[in-house]
């Protein structure tokens, strides 16, 4: 019984992240940034 066809999208931000290959620019959700699931790279 959906009233509208509204789609809920995640809040994605482009962030420089430390990965196994080195620092990369990745789209990450804000909840992952807040919870500390990713390690941000300092410029």
OpenMM code with the backbone's topology and positions (N, CA, C; nanometers):
from openmm import Vec3, app, unit

residues = "UNK UNK UNK UNK UNK UNK UNK UNK UNK UNK UNK UNK UNK UNK UNK UNK UNK UNK UNK UNK UNK UNK UNK UNK UNK UNK UNK UNK UNK UNK UNK UNK UNK UNK UNK UNK UNK UNK UNK UNK UNK UNK UNK".split()
positions = [
    Vec3(0.0832, -0.1194, 0.0000),
    Vec3(0.0000, 0.0000, 0.0000),
    Vec3(0.0882, 0.1264, 0.0000),
    Vec3(0.1817, 0.1340, -0.0920),
    Vec3(0.2684, 0.2516, -0.1004),
    Vec3(0.1887, 0.3699, -0.1557),
    Vec3(0.1946, 0.4819, -0.0863),
    Vec3(0.1206, 0.6007, -0.1279),
    Vec3(0.1918, 0.6743, -0.2418),
    Vec3(0.3260, 0.6804, -0.2345),
    Vec3(0.4030, 0.7500, -0.3381),
    Vec3(0.5172, 0.6601, -0.3842),
    Vec3(0.5818, 0.7008, -0.4908),
    Vec3(0.6958, 0.6257, -0.5422),
    Vec3(0.8270, 0.6927, -0.5017),
    Vec3(0.8287, 0.7564, -0.3845),
    Vec3(0.9484, 0.8249, -0.3372),
    Vec3(1.0567, 0.7229, -0.3062),
    Vec3(1.1796, 0.7555, -0.3452),
    Vec3(1.2941, 0.6684, -0.3209),
    Vec3(1.3835, 0.7353, -0.2169),
    Vec3(1.4242, 0.6611, -0.1147),
    Vec3(1.5114, 0.7131, -0.0101),
    Vec3(1.6554, 0.6772, -0.0455),
    Vec3(1.7343, 0.7797, -0.0766),
    Vec3(1.8737, 0.7584, -0.1153),
    Vec3(1.9656, 0.7845, 0.0030),
    Vec3(2.0797, 0.7142, 0.0102),
    Vec3(2.1747, 0.7398, 0.1185),
    Vec3(2.2453, 0.8729, 0.0987),
    Vec3(2.2914, 0.9315, 0.2089),
    Vec3(2.3635, 1.0585, 0.2057),
    Vec3(2.5105, 1.0277, 0.1807),
    Vec3(2.5524, 1.0320, 0.0528),
    Vec3(2.6889, 0.9978, 0.0152),
    Vec3(2.7748, 1.1222, 0.0028),
    Vec3(2.8994, 1.1120, 0.0492),
    Vec3(2.9967, 1.2207, 0.0407),
    Vec3(3.1239, 1.1647, -0.0198),
    Vec3(3.1942, 1.2480, -0.1004),
    Vec3(3.3243, 1.2079, -0.1541),
    Vec3(3.4305, 1.2387, -0.0493),
    Vec3(3.5031, 1.1343, -0.0074),
    Vec3(3.6010, 1.1485, 0.0992),
    Vec3(3.7298, 1.0779, 0.0579),
    Vec3(3.8446, 1.1369, 0.0972),
    Vec3(3.9722, 1.0680, 0.0763),
    Vec3(3.9880, 0.9658, 0.1880),
    Vec3(4.0017, 0.8374, 0.1493),
    Vec3(4.0045, 0.7263, 0.2435),
    Vec3(4.1340, 0.6491, 0.2268),
    Vec3(4.1881, 0.5996, 0.3382),
    Vec3(4.3067, 0.5145, 0.3321),
    Vec3(4.2599, 0.3714, 0.3044),
    Vec3(4.3105, 0.3129, 0.1931),
    Vec3(4.2790, 0.1743, 0.1581),
    Vec3(4.4089, 0.0955, 0.1479),
    Vec3(4.3987, -0.0304, 0.1110),
    Vec3(4.5184, -0.1141, 0.0977),
    Vec3(4.6091, -0.0645, -0.0156),
    Vec3(4.5512, -0.0013, -0.1188),
    Vec3(4.6314, 0.0518, -0.2299),
    Vec3(4.6898, 0.1889, -0.1984),
    Vec3(4.6395, 0.2548, -0.0944),
    Vec3(4.6828, 0.3908, -0.0602),
    Vec3(4.5609, 0.4793, -0.0420),
    Vec3(4.5820, 0.6105, -0.0543),
    Vec3(4.4714, 0.7053, -0.0372),
    Vec3(4.3904, 0.7114, -0.1656),
    Vec3(4.2584, 0.6997, -0.1542),
    Vec3(4.1678, 0.7074, -0.2686),
    Vec3(4.0502, 0.7946, -0.2335),
    Vec3(3.9868, 0.8512, -0.3352),
    Vec3(3.8640, 0.9287, -0.3166),
    Vec3(3.7467, 0.8336, -0.3404),
    Vec3(3.6626, 0.8166, -0.2373),
    Vec3(3.5550, 0.7184, -0.2411),
    Vec3(3.4266, 0.7852, -0.1955),
    Vec3(3.3133, 0.7405, -0.2507),
    Vec3(3.1833, 0.7865, -0.2025),
    Vec3(3.1453, 0.7023, -0.0817),
    Vec3(3.1235, 0.7704, 0.0326),
    Vec3(3.0955, 0.7025, 0.1583),
    Vec3(2.9714, 0.7646, 0.2208),
    Vec3(2.8878, 0.6826, 0.2843),
    Vec3(2.7692, 0.7363, 0.3511),
    Vec3(2.8116, 0.8068, 0.4803),
    Vec3(2.7347, 0.9073, 0.5204),
    Vec3(2.7697, 0.9877, 0.6369),
    Vec3(2.7632, 0.9052, 0.7654),
    Vec3(2.6767, 0.8047, 0.7699),
    Vec3(2.6698, 0.7206, 0.8898),
    Vec3(2.7987, 0.6410, 0.9079),
    Vec3(2.8616, 0.5986, 0.7974),
    Vec3(2.9888, 0.5256, 0.8062),
    Vec3(3.1004, 0.6190, 0.8536),
    Vec3(3.0976, 0.7442, 0.8105),
    Vec3(3.1977, 0.8414, 0.8534),
    Vec3(3.1824, 0.8684, 1.0027),
    Vec3(3.0587, 0.8878, 1.0490),
    Vec3(3.0330, 0.9174, 1.1904),
    Vec3(3.0716, 0.8012, 1.2804),
    Vec3(3.0409, 0.6782, 1.2384),
    Vec3(3.0646, 0.5622, 1.3239),
    Vec3(3.2107, 0.5198, 1.3254),
    Vec3(3.2927, 0.5736, 1.2332),
    Vec3(3.4345, 0.5389, 1.2311),
    Vec3(3.4648, 0.4106, 1.1560),
    Vec3(3.3750, 0.3689, 1.0665),
    Vec3(3.3984, 0.2470, 0.9885),
    Vec3(3.5075, 0.2673, 0.8844),
    Vec3(3.5329, 0.3912, 0.8474),
    Vec3(3.6376, 0.4225, 0.7492),
    Vec3(3.7414, 0.5115, 0.8152),
    Vec3(3.8646, 0.5072, 0.7610),
    Vec3(3.9725, 0.5908, 0.8133),
    Vec3(3.9978, 0.7007, 0.7116),
    Vec3(3.9706, 0.8257, 0.7516),
    Vec3(3.9890, 0.9378, 0.6609),
    Vec3(4.1367, 0.9698, 0.6476),
    Vec3(4.1751, 1.0166, 0.5284),
    Vec3(4.3126, 1.0518, 0.4987),
    Vec3(4.3293, 1.2017, 0.5142),
    Vec3(4.4273, 1.2446, 0.5924),
    Vec3(4.4534, 1.3885, 0.6099),
    Vec3(4.5287, 1.4401, 0.4880),
    Vec3(4.4894, 1.5569, 0.4404),
    Vec3(4.5517, 1.6143, 0.3198),
    Vec3(4.6865, 1.6711, 0.3519),
] * unit.nanometer
topology = app.Topology()
chain = topology.addChain("A")
for resn in residues:
    res = topology.addResidue(resn, chain)
    for name in ("N", "CA", "C"):
        topology.addAtom(name, app.Element.getBySymbol(name[0]), res)
